[in-house]
Amino acid sequence: MHAGTLSHEEFRKARGGKPAVIVFGAIEPHGKHLPLDTDSIIPMEIVRRLEKKVGANAIFFPPVNYGYVYTLRRFPGAISLTSSTLQLVAKEIFSELCREGFTRFLVIIGHGGNTGIVKNALKELSDSHKFRAAVVEWWKLTKVEAGHADEVEASLVLAAGFVLRAKPVQEKSKRYAGDIIPAPADVFTPSGYIGKVGDINKEKGEKIYAEIVAKMEKMLENDLLLEE
């Protein structure tokens, strides 16, 4: 059930005791072959499929489609909030949801740069409000190892009904121990991705979506608690 499509009276009647689901995405370069809003396309497709499973048992809110983009700003199309702005936005959104009576939040992260920031906002808010939140990076719910704009993300974009913007060519990148700040340019390939791009197909994306959505469905059924 989408909150944004309801009247205020419908919303008042529908919200009682149900978890709120919200996506934090980003506008960020994803190689030459994927769109800038990949980090919103994938989690919103998860939401679309999850809603088919749980129906009116959860309230789905509009996504936050801008995030904290750090490592890829040398490429065109990295539209970033500052970390402090994103943390404030997240804290105020969840504060308002608490005011509306929500005590359970399933937070779907589409962009890794948002994770710690959103978690910090919720941690601070927990000092003054009672709730439970599950902050979930979708790639942590699949057995397939995902990179950035690699064959996993590309397959998920295809399965969501989008097309590749160009044919990807395999390029090399490097890995370094620890978090290097500022990030070396060669952490990403020259085209701005990490990982393999040789096996991109819709069927792979469908399987990964099914795996992720099944686990999120269990989370909603078990008060957001899913043992690993």
C-alpha positions as CSV (number, residue, x, y, z in Angstrom):
1,M,0.0,0.0,0.0
2,H,1.6,3.3,-1.1
3,A,1.2,6.2,1.3
4,G,1.4,8.8,-1.4
5,T,-1.7,7.6,-3.2
6,L,-3.9,7.6,-0.1
7,S,-6.0,10.5,1.2
8,H,-5.3,11.6,4.7
9,E,-8.4,9.8,5.9
10,E,-7.4,6.6,4.2
11,F,-3.9,6.9,5.5
12,R,-5.2,7.4,9.1
13,K,-7.2,4.2,8.8
14,A,-4.5,2.2,7.1
15,R,-1.4,3.0,9.1
16,G,-2.2,1.4,12.4
17,G,0.4,-1.1,13.6
18,K,2.0,-1.6,10.2
19,P,5.6,-1.2,9.3
20,A,6.8,1.6,7.1
21,V,9.0,0.8,4.1
22,I,11.3,3.4,2.6
23,V,14.1,3.4,0.0
24,F,17.3,5.5,0.1
25,G,18.8,5.6,-3.4
26,A,21.2,7.9,-5.2
27,I,22.0,9.6,-8.5
28,E,25.4,8.3,-9.4
29,P,27.5,7.1,-12.4
30,H,27.3,3.4,-13.1
31,G,29.7,2.9,-16.0
32,K,28.8,3.7,-19.6
33,H,26.2,0.9,-19.7
34,L,23.8,1.7,-16.8
35,P,21.6,4.7,-16.0
36,L,22.5,7.2,-13.3
37,D,19.5,6.2,-11.1
38,T,20.5,2.5,-10.9
39,D,20.7,2.8,-7.1
40,S,17.0,3.8,-7.1
41,I,15.8,1.5,-9.9
42,I,16.9,-1.7,-8.2
43,P,15.5,-1.0,-4.7
44,M,12.3,0.4,-6.1
45,E,11.8,-2.8,-8.2
46,I,12.3,-4.8,-4.9
47,V,9.6,-2.6,-3.4
48,R,7.3,-3.3,-6.3
49,R,7.7,-7.0,-6.0
50,L,7.6,-7.0,-2.2
51,E,4.3,-5.1,-2.3
52,K,2.8,-7.8,-4.4
53,K,3.7,-10.3,-1.7
54,V,2.6,-8.3,1.4
55,G,-0.1,-6.1,0.1
56,A,-1.7,-3.9,2.7
57,N,0.4,-5.4,5.5
58,A,3.0,-2.6,5.1
59,I,2.9,1.0,4.1
60,F,5.3,2.0,1.3
61,F,6.6,5.5,1.3
62,P,8.1,7.5,-1.6
63,P,11.9,7.0,-1.9
64,V,14.7,9.4,-1.1
65,N,16.4,9.4,-4.5
66,Y,19.4,11.6,-3.6
67,G,22.2,10.3,-1.5
68,Y,25.8,10.8,-0.4
69,V,28.1,10.2,-3.4
70,Y,31.8,10.3,-2.7
71,T,34.0,8.1,-4.9
72,L,32.5,8.8,-8.3
73,R,32.3,12.5,-8.4
74,R,35.0,12.8,-11.0
75,F,32.5,11.3,-13.5
76,P,29.5,13.4,-14.8
77,G,26.2,12.8,-13.1
78,A,27.2,12.4,-9.5
79,I,24.5,14.5,-7.7
80,S,25.4,14.3,-4.1
81,L,24.0,15.6,-0.8
82,T,26.5,16.2,1.9
83,S,26.6,13.5,4.6
84,S,25.2,16.0,7.2
85,T,22.3,17.0,5.0
86,L,21.4,13.4,4.3
87,Q,21.6,12.5,8.0
88,L,19.3,15.5,8.8
89,V,16.8,14.5,6.1
90,A,16.7,10.9,7.3
91,K,16.4,11.9,11.0
92,E,13.5,14.2,10.2
93,I,11.7,11.7,8.0
94,F,11.8,9.0,10.6
95,S,10.9,11.5,13.3
96,E,7.8,12.4,11.4
97,L,7.0,8.8,10.8
98,C,7.3,8.2,14.6
99,R,4.9,11.2,15.1
100,E,2.5,9.5,12.8
101,G,2.5,6.4,15.0
102,F,4.9,4.1,13.2
103,T,7.2,2.0,15.3
104,R,8.7,-0.3,12.7
105,F,10.8,0.7,9.7
106,L,12.2,-1.4,6.9
107,V,14.8,0.8,5.3
108,I,16.1,-0.5,1.9
109,I,19.5,0.9,1.0
110,G,20.2,1.2,-2.8
111,H,23.5,3.0,-2.4
112,G,26.3,1.9,0.0
113,G,27.3,5.5,0.7
114,N,24.0,6.1,2.5
115,T,24.2,3.2,4.9
116,G,26.2,4.5,7.8
117,I,24.6,8.0,7.5
118,V,21.0,6.6,7.7
119,K,22.0,4.3,10.6
120,N,23.5,7.2,12.5
121,A,20.3,9.2,12.1
122,L,18.2,6.3,13.5
123,K,20.7,5.7,16.3
124,E,20.4,9.3,17.4
125,L,16.6,9.2,17.1
126,S,16.4,6.1,19.2
127,D,17.4,8.1,22.2
128,S,14.1,9.9,22.2
129,H,11.7,7.6,20.3
130,K,10.7,4.0,20.6
131,F,10.9,2.0,17.4
132,R,12.7,-0.8,15.6
133,A,14.4,-0.3,12.3
134,A,16.0,-2.8,9.9
135,V,18.5,-1.0,7.6
136,V,19.1,-3.4,4.8
137,E,21.6,-3.2,1.9
138,W,19.9,-5.3,-0.8
139,W,23.2,-6.9,-1.9
140,K,23.6,-8.4,1.6
141,L,20.5,-10.5,1.1
142,T,21.8,-12.5,-1.9
143,K,24.4,-15.2,-2.2
144,V,25.7,-13.6,-5.3
145,E,28.6,-11.2,-4.8
146,A,27.8,-7.8,-6.3
147,G,30.1,-5.0,-7.4
148,H,29.3,-1.6,-8.7
149,A,27.6,-1.5,-12.1
150,D,28.7,-5.1,-12.6
151,E,26.9,-8.0,-14.1
152,V,24.7,-8.3,-11.0
153,E,23.4,-4.8,-11.0
154,A,23.1,-4.8,-14.8
155,S,21.1,-8.0,-14.7
156,L,18.8,-6.5,-12.0
157,V,18.3,-3.4,-14.2
158,L,17.3,-5.5,-17.1
159,A,14.9,-7.5,-15.0
160,A,13.3,-4.3,-13.8
161,G,12.4,-3.5,-17.4
162,F,15.3,-1.1,-18.4
163,V,17.9,-1.5,-21.1
164,L,21.6,-1.1,-21.2
165,R,22.8,2.3,-22.3
166,A,25.9,0.8,-24.0
167,K,27.6,-2.5,-24.5
168,P,30.0,-3.0,-21.5
169,V,33.6,-3.8,-22.2
170,Q,35.6,-5.6,-19.4
171,E,38.1,-3.3,-17.8
172,K,40.5,-3.7,-14.9
173,S,40.3,-2.0,-11.5
174,K,42.4,-2.4,-8.3
175,R,41.6,-3.4,-4.7
176,Y,43.4,-1.9,-1.7
177,A,43.4,-3.0,2.0
178,G,41.4,-0.7,4.2
179,D,39.4,2.4,3.2
180,I,41.7,4.8,1.4
181,I,40.6,8.4,1.6
182,P,40.5,10.1,-0.9
183,A,39.8,6.9,-2.9
184,P,42.3,6.2,-5.6
185,A,41.0,6.6,-9.1
186,D,41.9,3.1,-10.1
187,V,39.5,1.5,-7.5
188,F,37.1,1.8,-10.4
189,T,37.6,0.9,-14.0
190,P,38.2,3.8,-16.5
191,S,34.5,3.6,-17.3
192,G,33.4,3.8,-13.6
193,Y,32.4,0.3,-12.5
194,I,33.8,-2.5,-10.4
195,G,33.6,-6.2,-11.2
196,K,32.7,-8.5,-14.1
197,V,30.4,-7.5,-16.9
198,G,30.6,-10.6,-19.1
199,D,27.4,-12.4,-18.0
200,I,24.5,-9.9,-18.0
201,N,21.1,-11.3,-18.5
202,K,17.5,-10.8,-17.3
203,E,17.1,-14.4,-16.0
204,K,20.0,-13.8,-13.5
205,G,18.3,-10.6,-12.3
206,E,15.0,-12.4,-11.8
207,K,16.6,-15.1,-9.6
208,I,18.3,-12.4,-7.5
209,Y,15.1,-10.4,-7.0
210,A,13.3,-13.6,-6.0
211,E,15.9,-14.3,-3.3
212,I,16.0,-10.8,-1.9
213,V,12.2,-10.3,-1.9
214,A,11.6,-13.7,-0.1
215,K,14.0,-12.6,2.7
216,M,12.4,-9.2,3.0
217,E,9.0,-10.8,3.2
218,K,10.2,-13.0,6.0
219,M,11.5,-9.9,7.8
220,L,8.1,-8.2,7.6
221,E,6.4,-11.3,8.9
222,N,8.9,-11.6,11.9
223,D,8.9,-8.1,13.3
224,L,11.9,-7.2,11.1
225,L,14.1,-9.9,12.7
226,L,15.7,-12.3,10.2
227,E,18.4,-14.6,11.5
228,E,21.4,-15.1,9.2
